[in-house]
Amino acid sequence: MKLCIRAHDLGVSGSERILGELNRLGLDGVQMVCYKAYPDIPQQPGAITPQRAEEIGRDFAAAGKSIPLVGAYFNPIHADRKKADQGIAIFSDYLRVCKAMGCDVVASETGSRNNDEWTYHPGNRTEEAL
């Protein structure tokens, strides 16, 4: 069994620090949300380049650590269509580069009627939302 953690929950950023924390904690890898783990990768389309993804993948492989999941969090049903479209574009970027990070899976959220807050909303439990 391998134990992993969300990289951004480690309280550090950048490959060197993330990998150091993984070693210190005896963990095997991370769920990677790049814009939360790397200050140089903002949450915008085109921010994760193939070259940067390869660099991250090489760092993790060299350290014997894995990235089993890349998170590209966005709200696909956001009321602001521009925000939803931006999230789709970022998600698409990660689909293109996840293999370079040694990863086969890109995940997102399911959507919320609360737009930017992932809290309870009665509209999330309707047929329309489904």
N, C-alpha and C positions, 0 to 999 in steps of 0.2 A: 504494500500500500504506500502511496505517495501522499504527502501532506503539503498543501499549498495554501496561500493566503492572497488576498487582494494586495497588490504592490502598494497602493496608496494608503493602506492601513498600517504600513510599517513606520510611517512618520518620517520617512526620508525620501529623497528623490535622486535620480540618476542611477545608472547600472551599478557602478562601484559600491555605492551605499546600500542599494537594494540587495545586491548579492552578499554584502557583508552582513546585513541583518538576517538574511536567509541562513547563512552559515551559523551565525550566533544562536539563532533559534532552532537550528536543526531541521529546517524545512526544505522541501524539494523544489519548489517553484512558486510561480505567481499567476494569478489572473491579472493580466496587464491592461490597464486603461492608460494609454500613453500620455494623454494630455493631463492626467492627474499624477503621473510618475516622472515626467520629464519636463522641466521648465521651458525647453526649447521646442516643444511640440504643442502648439496651441490647439484648441478645439475648433478647427476650421478645415474646410476642404483643402486638400493638397498639402497639409502640414506633415503628414507621415510619408516620407519619400521611400522608394525602394532601397536606396542606399542607407538611410537611417534605420530602416527595419532590419536590414542585413547586419548592420553594426550591433544592434540590440541582440539579435539572434546569435551572433558570434560570441558576444560577451557572455550570454547565458550558457551557451554550449561549452565554452572554454571552462566555465566554472562548474559544469556538471549539473546545472539547474535547468528547469523547463518552464515553458510558458504554454500550459495546456489550453488556455482560453484568453482571447483578446476581447475586451469589453469596449463597445462603441456605443455608450449610453446615449439614447435620445428618445424623445417622445414621438412616436410615429403618428399619433392622433392629435398633436398639438394644434390648438385653434389658429395659431399663426402659421400659415402654410409655408412661409419662408423658413421658419425654424425647423419644421418637419423636413423640408427639402434639404436643408443644410445637414441635418442628421443623417438623412439617406445618403448624401454625398460622402460624408465622413465614413459611414458604415461601408460603403462601396470601396473607398480607399483601403480600409482595413481588410476587406475580402481579397483585394489584389496583393497585399503585402504580408498577410499573416504567415504564409509558408516560409518567408524569409526570416521570420522570428521563431521558426520551429513549431508553429502552431497550425492546427487544422480547423479550429472553431472560432467564429466571431459571434458574439452575443450582443443583444440589446435588451431593452425593457419592453414590456407589452403595451404600454400606453396608459395615459391617465387623463381624465377630464380636468384635472387640476393644472394642466399645462406644465408649469415648472416645479410643482411640488408633488412629491410622490406620497401623498397622504390620502386618507379616505375621501371619497366623493361618491354620492349615491348614483350618479350617472355612470360610474364604472361598472355597475352591476346590472346593466340593462341589456336587452337584446340588441339594441342599436349599437352599444359599445362593443359587444361581441362581434 
